């Protein structure tokens, strides 16, 4: 996971929220489910998530919390089931909304010179 820089926009008073603040772990949701959700939010789709997990397994870099007892990544069917059961799409959208607020705040703060684009 990339460490994101923390900043507070002094103009708007906006302070970015952490992943856990925006998307808290649900009751009944295991640590394995939650860690996989976080990776899903980074990859943006189940297809990309499966590809990423396959690559991480191949490189032996897959987080142990995501693997099952046999050391395998969740199957496509399991990921589909978790996605529906724990409302991953809606929760991912909440995270994307928070990320867009960060970018908007950064632009308003002067992180991007928009005068070049007019």
Buried (B, 14 or more C-beta within 10 A) or exposed (E): EEEEEEBEBEEEEBEBEEBEEBBEBBEEBEEBBBBBBBBBBBBEEBEEBBEBBEEBBEEEEBBEEBBEEEEEBBEEEEBEEBBEEBBBEEBBEEBEEBBEBBEEBBEBBEEEEEEEEE
